[in-house]
Amino acid sequence: YRYKNGKVPRMIDDLDHPNGIVVSPDNKTLYVDTARPQPRLIAYDVPKDDELSNARDLFLFPMTDENGAPIRGAVDGMKVDSKGNIWVVSPGGVNIVSAQGKHLGRIQLPFGVTNVAFGGSDMKDVFFTARSHGMVYHLKTKVAGQRPIYQKP
């Protein structure tokens, strides 16, 4: 949905179980993760009129590893870093995907992750919430997270 001119029209209505949603640092691409039919990251172009176009699967999260063993986990929260990479809670942990759809790496934690957030004065502190045990994990990274538009530097 989008709020504009006092109205709230639905922008996307063809996804089954969408969850996370983020916008690229240049505000030109909207990313949504969804669980079905396969966990995936979808990208949409956001032209100047704010209508979404060019929906495309940016990345399909594998459900098995290179040995054929199942990978546990589901898509959930996500954030974008200052270089435009998408940090997605997804099967296997937190997967980092480039804006071009290349898998850059995976952070695996001992418990299922529900969300990821950047913080700290330099936005290089990454926090992960765990599905169980009330845990929050912390990692220092070399890449700053995208600063929220409502947060002053």
Contacts in CASP RR format, 6 or more apart in sequence:
PFRMAT RR
TARGET T0000
AUTHOR 0000-0000-0000
METHOD contacts of the structure
MODEL  1
YRYKNGKVPRMIDDLDHPNGIVVSPDNKTLYVDTARPQPRLIAYDVPKDD
ELSNARDLFLFPMTDENGAPIRGAVDGMKVDSKGNIWVVSPGGVNIVSAQ
GKHLGRIQLPFGVTNVAFGGSDMKDVFFTARSHGMVYHLKTKVAGQRPIY
QKP
1 8 0 8 1.000
1 9 0 8 1.000
1 10 0 8 1.000
1 11 0 8 1.000
2 8 0 8 1.000
2 9 0 8 1.000
2 11 0 8 1.000
2 50 0 8 1.000
4 50 0 8 1.000
11 52 0 8 1.000
12 18 0 8 1.000
12 32 0 8 1.000
12 44 0 8 1.000
12 52 0 8 1.000
12 55 0 8 1.000
15 32 0 8 1.000
15 34 0 8 1.000
15 42 0 8 1.000
16 34 0 8 1.000
16 35 0 8 1.000
16 36 0 8 1.000
16 37 0 8 1.000
17 34 0 8 1.000
17 35 0 8 1.000
17 36 0 8 1.000
18 32 0 8 1.000
18 33 0 8 1.000
18 34 0 8 1.000
19 32 0 8 1.000
19 33 0 8 1.000
19 34 0 8 1.000
19 35 0 8 1.000
19 75 0 8 1.000
19 76 0 8 1.000
19 77 0 8 1.000
20 32 0 8 1.000
20 33 0 8 1.000
20 75 0 8 1.000
20 76 0 8 1.000
20 77 0 8 1.000
20 78 0 8 1.000
20 88 0 8 1.000
21 30 0 8 1.000
21 31 0 8 1.000
21 32 0 8 1.000
21 33 0 8 1.000
21 78 0 8 1.000
22 30 0 8 1.000
22 31 0 8 1.000
22 78 0 8 1.000
22 79 0 8 1.000
22 80 0 8 1.000
22 86 0 8 1.000
22 146 0 8 1.000
23 29 0 8 1.000
23 30 0 8 1.000
23 31 0 8 1.000
23 46 0 8 1.000
23 80 0 8 1.000
24 30 0 8 1.000
24 31 0 8 1.000
24 80 0 8 1.000
24 84 0 8 1.000
24 99 0 8 1.000
25 80 0 8 1.000
25 82 0 8 1.000
25 83 0 8 1.000
25 84 0 8 1.000
25 146 0 8 1.000
27 46 0 8 1.000
28 45 0 8 1.000
28 46 0 8 1.000
29 43 0 8 1.000
29 44 0 8 1.000
29 45 0 8 1.000
29 46 0 8 1.000
29 99 0 8 1.000
30 43 0 8 1.000
30 44 0 8 1.000
30 46 0 8 1.000
30 52 0 8 1.000
31 41 0 8 1.000
31 42 0 8 1.000
31 43 0 8 1.000
31 44 0 8 1.000
31 58 0 8 1.000
31 78 0 8 1.000
31 80 0 8 1.000
31 86 0 8 1.000
32 41 0 8 1.000
32 42 0 8 1.000
32 44 0 8 1.000
33 39 0 8 1.000
33 40 0 8 1.000
33 41 0 8 1.000
33 42 0 8 1.000
33 75 0 8 1.000
33 76 0 8 1.000
33 77 0 8 1.000
33 78 0 8 1.000
33 88 0 8 1.000
33 90 0 8 1.000
34 40 0 8 1.000
34 42 0 8 1.000
34 75 0 8 1.000
35 74 0 8 1.000
35 75 0 8 1.000
38 60 0 8 1.000
38 61 0 8 1.000
38 63 0 8 1.000
39 60 0 8 1.000
39 61 0 8 1.000
39 63 0 8 1.000
39 74 0 8 1.000
39 75 0 8 1.000
39 90 0 8 1.000
39 91 0 8 1.000
40 57 0 8 1.000
40 58 0 8 1.000
40 59 0 8 1.000
40 60 0 8 1.000
40 61 0 8 1.000
40 75 0 8 1.000
41 57 0 8 1.000
41 58 0 8 1.000
41 59 0 8 1.000
41 61 0 8 1.000
41 75 0 8 1.000
41 78 0 8 1.000
41 86 0 8 1.000
41 88 0 8 1.000
41 90 0 8 1.000
41 97 0 8 1.000
41 101 0 8 1.000
42 55 0 8 1.000
42 56 0 8 1.000
42 57 0 8 1.000
42 58 0 8 1.000
43 54 0 8 1.000
43 55 0 8 1.000
43 56 0 8 1.000
43 58 0 8 1.000
43 99 0 8 1.000
44 52 0 8 1.000
44 53 0 8 1.000
44 54 0 8 1.000
44 55 0 8 1.000
44 56 0 8 1.000
45 52 0 8 1.000
45 53 0 8 1.000
45 54 0 8 1.000
46 52 0 8 1.000
47 53 0 8 1.000
58 86 0 8 1.000
58 97 0 8 1.000
58 101 0 8 1.000
59 88 0 8 1.000
59 95 0 8 1.000
59 97 0 8 1.000
59 101 0 8 1.000
59 103 0 8 1.000
61 71 0 8 1.000
61 75 0 8 1.000
61 88 0 8 1.000
61 90 0 8 1.000
61 91 0 8 1.000
61 95 0 8 1.000
62 71 0 8 1.000
62 91 0 8 1.000
63 70 0 8 1.000
63 71 0 8 1.000
63 91 0 8 1.000
64 70 0 8 1.000
64 71 0 8 1.000
65 71 0 8 1.000
71 91 0 8 1.000
71 92 0 8 1.000
72 91 0 8 1.000
72 92 0 8 1.000
72 112 0 8 1.000
73 90 0 8 1.000
73 91 0 8 1.000
73 92 0 8 1.000
73 93 0 8 1.000
73 112 0 8 1.000
74 90 0 8 1.000
74 91 0 8 1.000
75 88 0 8 1.000
75 89 0 8 1.000
75 90 0 8 1.000
75 91 0 8 1.000
76 89 0 8 1.000
76 90 0 8 1.000
76 113 0 8 1.000
76 114 0 8 1.000
76 115 0 8 1.000
77 88 0 8 1.000
77 89 0 8 1.000
77 114 0 8 1.000
77 115 0 8 1.000
77 116 0 8 1.000
78 86 0 8 1.000
78 87 0 8 1.000
78 88 0 8 1.000
78 89 0 8 1.000
78 116 0 8 1.000
79 86 0 8 1.000
79 87 0 8 1.000
79 116 0 8 1.000
79 117 0 8 1.000
79 118 0 8 1.000
79 145 0 8 1.000
79 146 0 8 1.000
80 86 0 8 1.000
80 87 0 8 1.000
80 145 0 8 1.000
80 146 0 8 1.000
81 87 0 8 1.000
81 118 0 8 1.000
81 141 0 8 1.000
81 143 0 8 1.000
81 144 0 8 1.000
81 145 0 8 1.000
81 146 0 8 1.000
82 123 0 8 1.000
82 143 0 8 1.000
82 144 0 8 1.000
82 145 0 8 1.000
82 146 0 8 1.000
82 147 0 8 1.000
83 143 0 8 1.000
84 98 0 8 1.000
84 99 0 8 1.000
84 146 0 8 1.000
85 96 0 8 1.000
85 97 0 8 1.000
85 98 0 8 1.000
85 99 0 8 1.000
85 104 0 8 1.000
85 143 0 8 1.000
86 96 0 8 1.000
86 97 0 8 1.000
86 98 0 8 1.000
86 99 0 8 1.000
87 94 0 8 1.000
87 95 0 8 1.000
87 96 0 8 1.000
87 116 0 8 1.000
87 126 0 8 1.000
88 94 0 8 1.000
88 95 0 8 1.000
88 96 0 8 1.000
88 97 0 8 1.000
89 113 0 8 1.000
89 114 0 8 1.000
89 115 0 8 1.000
89 116 0 8 1.000
92 106 0 8 1.000
92 108 0 8 1.000
93 106 0 8 1.000
93 107 0 8 1.000
93 108 0 8 1.000
93 109 0 8 1.000
93 112 0 8 1.000
93 113 0 8 1.000
94 106 0 8 1.000
94 107 0 8 1.000
94 109 0 8 1.000
94 113 0 8 1.000
94 116 0 8 1.000
94 128 0 8 1.000
95 103 0 8 1.000
95 105 0 8 1.000
95 106 0 8 1.000
96 103 0 8 1.000
96 104 0 8 1.000
96 105 0 8 1.000
96 106 0 8 1.000
96 107 0 8 1.000
97 103 0 8 1.000
97 104 0 8 1.000
98 104 0 8 1.000
107 128 0 8 1.000
107 139 0 8 1.000
109 128 0 8 1.000
109 130 0 8 1.000
109 137 0 8 1.000
111 130 0 8 1.000
111 131 0 8 1.000
111 132 0 8 1.000
111 133 0 8 1.000
111 135 0 8 1.000
112 130 0 8 1.000
112 131 0 8 1.000
112 132 0 8 1.000
113 128 0 8 1.000
113 129 0 8 1.000
113 130 0 8 1.000
113 131 0 8 1.000
114 129 0 8 1.000
114 130 0 8 1.000
114 131 0 8 1.000
115 128 0 8 1.000
115 129 0 8 1.000
116 126 0 8 1.000
116 127 0 8 1.000
116 128 0 8 1.000
116 129 0 8 1.000
117 126 0 8 1.000
117 127 0 8 1.000
118 124 0 8 1.000
118 125 0 8 1.000
118 126 0 8 1.000
118 127 0 8 1.000
118 144 0 8 1.000
118 145 0 8 1.000
118 146 0 8 1.000
118 147 0 8 1.000
119 125 0 8 1.000
119 126 0 8 1.000
119 127 0 8 1.000
119 145 0 8 1.000
122 144 0 8 1.000
123 144 0 8 1.000
123 145 0 8 1.000
123 146 0 8 1.000
123 147 0 8 1.000
124 140 0 8 1.000
124 141 0 8 1.000
124 142 0 8 1.000
124 143 0 8 1.000
124 144 0 8 1.000
124 145 0 8 1.000
125 138 0 8 1.000
125 139 0 8 1.000
125 140 0 8 1.000
125 141 0 8 1.000
126 138 0 8 1.000
126 139 0 8 1.000
126 140 0 8 1.000
126 141 0 8 1.000
126 145 0 8 1.000
127 136 0 8 1.000
127 137 0 8 1.000
127 138 0 8 1.000
127 139 0 8 1.000
128 136 0 8 1.000
128 137 0 8 1.000
128 138 0 8 1.000
128 139 0 8 1.000
129 135 0 8 1.000
129 136 0 8 1.000
130 136 0 8 1.000
130 137 0 8 1.000
147 153 0 8 1.000
END
